Amino acid sequence: MKKFIITVLGHDAVGIIARVCTYLAEKQVNILDISQTIVDGYFNMMMIVDAEKAEDVSGMSEELAKLGEEIGVMIRCQHEDIFNMMHRI
């Protein structure tokens, strides 16, 4: 499995989940787990995805960051191993 952690943060707006999920579906990336909350107008989403069937994941982080700029949120995509190392105490 090629697991990635995707986080989305910004002001709540219509279509954030739809745009991110559409991008992932087009890339053949499967969503394994998803959690989202809205607190006082701020949108927060965390996804664990499997990119095993994706043809090319090399530009996925940059493409998601660009998508985030288009829809007014910050999107970060990290390989599971990098995420775990960064958040290790």
N, C-alpha and C positions, 0 to 999 in steps of 0.2 A: 504494500500500500504506500502511496505517496501522499502523506497527510500534510495539510497546510492549515494554519490558523488565520482566519480573516476577521478583522475587527473594523467596525464602521461606527463613526462618532460624528455628531453634528446636530444642527437644528432639525427638528422633525418636519417632514414634508411628504406629500403624497408621492408614492412610487419608488421610494428608496429600495425596499425589499425586492420589488418587481424588477428594477433595473439590475441589481446585483445578481439576483437569481437567473435572470435571462442571460446575462453574460456567462455565468458559470455553466448553464445548460448548453449554450452554444459551443463551449470549450470541452464538453463532455466531462465536466467536473461534478462529482456526486456529493451532495450535502449529507454528512453523517449525523451532525447535530447542530442545532441552531437555538440561540437564545436572544431575545430582544426585549428591551424595555424603553419606555418613554417616561422621563422624569422632568416635570416642569418645562416641557417643550423641547427637551434634549433627547435625541434618539441615540441609543446605544445597542449595537448588535455584535454578537460573537458567533462565528461559525467554525466548525471543524469539517473540513472537506477532504475528499479523496480524489486525487488527480491522476490515478493510475491509468485511466483510459484516455486521458488528454494527450493529444499528439505532441504539443509543445507547451511547456509551462515556463520556459525561460523568461518570457516577457510578461507573465501574468501579474506580478507585483506592480510593475510600472503601468500596465494597462488598467488595473483596478484603481491605482492612485489617480490616473487621468480621469477615469469614470467618476471617481469621487469629486474631483474638481468640477466636473460638468454638472453634477447634481447637488453640489454644495455641502458635501460631507468629507471627512477624512477617512480613507480606506487604507488599511495596512494588511499586507499578506506576507506571512512568513512560513517557511518550512517548519514543521513540528519540532525538529531537532534544534533549530536555531531558537525558536520560541522558548523551548524548555531550558536551554542553556542561559538565555537572557533572564529568565525568571527563577533561576535556581538560587537558593540562599545558602 
